[in-house]
């Protein structure tokens, strides 16, 4: 197995490993804790399952840290193919990581405000309904932070796609699918931040676009890279 194939498979493995805790933190945990439009019920769930929210915070930290290495390995893989686009890819995805990590502070604030695990005694001056509302607001701010990061999760896919298309050791169709996923992420992010009245309708469309990013993960993990043609020695 040549070094390109090894690097490609390592990228796929890290990509998968970073995606699993991300899905847990961004999808499973909010689905279990947040009661849409009901701060009191949400705060009660946080108090009853504070360990779940802490696990979500830890998963988010682990997933984003792993993604730093995903970006570095992909840069190593594609630098010989298209150095300029590989640099753009690296910069754009690395910009999203500190934004996401800072967002976990809002989840920690929600734990304090809800009084989970006996925390937040210094907030006793606030009435319980006020604290519940602020805890709900903290989780909502975390979601909005993720939408900001999502903009870069979309933008980095465009230079990534160009690298795939030019590489010749990964099928070009995967590059075009990455572009579709990139458009989905960018449009979804902008609609939720700037046009919330249309976000639900737009989200129904982008939900069919963003999953195409999974195809590159599977290809890198299973096949890595196509074998490079060997030069025929001159007779």
C-alpha positions as CSV (number, residue, x, y, z in Angstrom):
1,X,0.0,0.0,0.0
2,X,1.6,3.3,-1.1
3,X,2.0,6.3,1.2
4,X,-0.9,8.2,-0.5
5,X,-3.3,5.4,0.2
6,X,-2.2,5.2,3.8
7,X,-2.6,8.9,4.3
8,X,-6.0,8.9,2.7
9,X,-7.2,6.0,4.9
10,X,-5.8,7.8,8.0
11,X,-7.8,10.9,7.0
12,X,-10.9,8.8,6.6
13,X,-10.5,7.2,10.0
14,X,-9.9,10.5,11.8
15,X,-12.8,12.0,9.9
16,X,-15.1,9.2,11.1
17,X,-13.8,9.3,14.7
18,X,-14.4,13.1,14.9
19,X,-17.9,12.8,13.4
20,X,-19.2,10.3,15.9
21,X,-18.8,12.6,19.0
22,X,-19.9,15.5,17.0
23,X,-23.2,13.8,16.1
24,X,-23.7,12.9,19.8
25,X,-23.1,16.5,20.9
26,X,-24.9,18.4,18.2
27,X,-27.9,16.1,17.6
28,X,-28.5,13.5,20.4
29,X,-27.9,15.7,23.4
30,X,-30.1,18.7,22.4
31,X,-32.8,16.2,21.3
32,X,-32.9,14.8,24.8
33,X,-32.6,18.0,26.8
34,X,-34.3,20.8,24.9
35,X,-38.1,21.2,25.0
36,X,-38.8,23.7,22.2
37,X,-40.3,26.9,23.6
38,X,-40.4,25.6,27.2
39,X,-37.6,27.0,29.4
40,X,-39.0,25.4,32.6
41,X,-39.2,21.9,31.2
42,X,-35.7,22.3,29.5
43,X,-34.1,23.4,32.8
44,X,-35.8,20.5,34.6
45,X,-34.3,18.0,32.1
46,X,-30.8,19.6,32.6
47,X,-31.1,19.2,36.4
48,X,-32.3,15.6,36.0
49,X,-29.7,14.7,33.3
50,X,-26.8,17.0,33.9
51,X,-24.4,14.2,33.2
52,X,-25.7,13.9,29.7
53,X,-25.0,17.6,29.0
54,X,-21.5,17.3,30.5
55,X,-21.0,14.3,28.2
56,X,-22.1,16.4,25.3
57,X,-19.6,19.1,26.2
58,X,-16.8,16.6,26.4
59,X,-17.8,15.0,23.1
60,X,-17.8,18.4,21.4
61,X,-14.3,19.1,22.8
62,X,-13.0,15.7,21.7
63,X,-14.6,15.9,18.2
64,X,-13.3,19.3,17.4
65,X,-9.8,18.5,18.7
66,X,-9.7,15.4,16.5
67,X,-10.8,17.5,13.5
68,X,-7.7,19.5,13.8
69,X,-5.8,16.4,12.9
70,X,-8.3,15.6,10.1
71,X,-7.5,19.0,8.5
72,X,-3.7,18.5,8.9
73,X,-3.8,15.0,7.3
74,X,-6.0,16.1,4.4
75,X,-3.6,19.1,3.9
76,X,-0.7,16.6,3.7
77,X,-2.7,14.4,1.3
78,X,-3.6,17.2,-1.1
79,X,-0.7,19.7,-0.9
80,X,1.2,18.0,-3.8
81,X,-2.0,18.2,-5.9
82,X,-3.2,21.8,-5.4
83,X,-1.2,23.6,-2.7
84,X,-3.2,26.8,-2.9
85,X,-6.6,25.1,-2.5
86,X,-5.1,22.8,0.2
87,X,-4.1,25.9,2.2
88,X,-7.5,27.5,1.8
89,X,-9.2,24.3,2.9
90,X,-7.0,24.1,6.0
91,X,-7.5,27.7,7.0
92,X,-11.3,27.7,6.5
93,X,-11.8,24.5,8.6
94,X,-9.4,25.6,11.3
95,X,-11.4,28.9,11.6
96,X,-14.5,27.0,12.6
97,X,-12.9,25.1,15.4
98,X,-12.3,27.9,18.0
99,X,-15.8,29.2,17.2
100,X,-17.3,25.8,18.1
101,X,-15.1,25.3,21.2
102,X,-16.1,28.7,22.6
103,X,-19.7,27.7,22.1
104,X,-19.3,25.1,24.8
105,X,-19.1,27.9,27.4
106,X,-22.8,28.6,26.8
107,X,-23.5,25.0,27.8
108,X,-21.5,25.3,31.0
109,X,-23.5,28.5,31.7
110,X,-26.7,26.5,31.2
111,X,-25.6,24.0,33.9
112,X,-24.9,26.8,36.4
113,X,-28.2,28.7,35.6
114,X,-30.3,25.5,35.9
115,X,-28.6,24.7,39.2
116,X,-27.5,21.2,38.0
117,X,-25.5,19.3,40.5
118,X,-25.9,22.0,43.1
119,X,-24.1,24.6,40.9
120,X,-25.0,28.2,40.7
121,X,-25.8,28.9,44.3
122,X,-24.5,32.4,43.8
123,X,-27.4,33.0,41.4
124,X,-30.0,32.6,44.2
125,X,-30.9,36.3,43.9
126,X,-32.7,35.4,40.7
127,X,-36.1,33.8,40.7
128,X,-36.3,30.2,39.5
129,X,-38.3,31.1,36.4
130,X,-35.7,33.7,35.5
131,X,-32.8,31.2,35.9
132,X,-34.7,28.7,33.8
133,X,-35.2,31.2,31.1
134,X,-31.5,32.2,31.1
135,X,-30.5,28.5,31.0
136,X,-32.7,28.1,27.9
137,X,-31.2,31.2,26.4
138,X,-27.7,29.8,27.0
139,X,-28.5,26.6,25.1
140,X,-30.0,28.7,22.3
141,X,-26.8,30.8,22.1
142,X,-24.8,27.6,21.8
143,X,-27.0,26.6,18.9
144,X,-26.5,30.0,17.2
145,X,-22.7,29.6,17.7
146,X,-22.9,26.3,15.9
147,X,-24.7,28.0,13.0
148,X,-21.8,30.5,12.7
149,X,-19.3,27.6,12.6
150,X,-21.5,25.9,10.0
151,X,-20.7,28.7,7.6
152,X,-17.1,27.6,7.6
153,X,-18.1,23.9,7.6
154,X,-19.6,24.7,4.2
155,X,-16.9,27.0,2.9
156,X,-14.0,24.6,3.5
157,X,-15.7,22.0,1.3
158,X,-15.2,24.1,-1.8
159,X,-11.4,24.0,-1.9
160,X,-11.6,20.5,-0.5
161,X,-13.7,19.6,-3.6
162,X,-11.3,21.2,-6.0
163,X,-8.4,19.1,-4.4
164,X,-10.5,15.9,-4.8
165,X,-11.3,16.7,-8.5
166,X,-7.7,17.5,-9.3
167,X,-6.2,14.6,-7.3
168,X,-7.0,11.8,-9.9
169,X,-6.6,9.3,-7.0
170,X,-10.2,9.9,-5.7
171,X,-13.2,9.8,-8.1
172,X,-14.2,13.3,-9.3
173,X,-17.8,12.7,-8.6
174,X,-17.0,12.9,-4.9
175,X,-15.6,16.4,-5.4
176,X,-18.9,17.6,-7.0
177,X,-20.9,16.0,-4.1
178,X,-18.7,17.9,-1.7
179,X,-19.6,21.1,-3.5
180,X,-23.3,20.3,-3.1
181,X,-22.8,19.6,0.6
182,X,-20.9,22.9,0.9
183,X,-23.7,24.9,-0.7
184,X,-26.2,23.2,1.7
185,X,-24.1,24.1,4.8
186,X,-23.6,27.7,3.7
187,X,-27.2,28.3,2.8
188,X,-28.5,26.6,5.9
189,X,-26.2,28.7,8.1
190,X,-27.1,32.0,6.5
191,X,-30.8,31.3,6.5
192,X,-30.8,30.4,10.2
193,X,-28.8,33.5,11.2
194,X,-30.1,36.1,8.8
195,X,-33.5,34.8,7.5
196,X,-35.0,32.7,10.4
197,X,-38.5,33.1,9.0
198,X,-37.5,31.0,6.0
199,X,-35.0,28.7,7.8
200,X,-37.5,25.8,8.2
201,X,-38.4,25.8,4.6
202,X,-34.8,26.2,3.4
203,X,-33.7,23.5,5.9
204,X,-36.0,21.0,4.2
205,X,-34.1,21.5,1.0
206,X,-30.6,21.6,2.5
207,X,-31.2,18.4,4.5
208,X,-30.9,16.5,1.2
209,X,-27.6,18.3,0.3
210,X,-25.4,18.3,3.4
211,X,-25.3,14.4,3.9
212,X,-23.3,14.1,0.6
213,X,-20.2,14.9,2.7
214,X,-20.5,11.4,4.1
215,X,-19.5,9.9,0.8
216,X,-15.9,11.2,1.0
217,X,-15.6,9.8,4.6
218,X,-16.6,6.4,3.4
219,X,-14.4,6.5,0.3
220,X,-11.3,7.6,2.2
221,X,-11.9,5.0,5.0
222,X,-12.7,2.0,2.8
223,X,-10.7,2.6,-0.4
224,X,-8.3,5.4,0.5
225,X,-6.9,6.3,-2.9
226,X,-6.7,4.7,-6.2
227,X,-3.4,2.9,-7.0
228,X,-1.1,5.2,-8.9
229,X,0.0,4.1,-12.3
230,X,3.5,2.9,-12.4
231,X,5.9,4.1,-15.1
232,X,6.8,1.5,-17.7
233,X,10.6,1.1,-17.7
234,X,12.2,1.9,-21.1
235,X,13.5,-1.2,-22.9
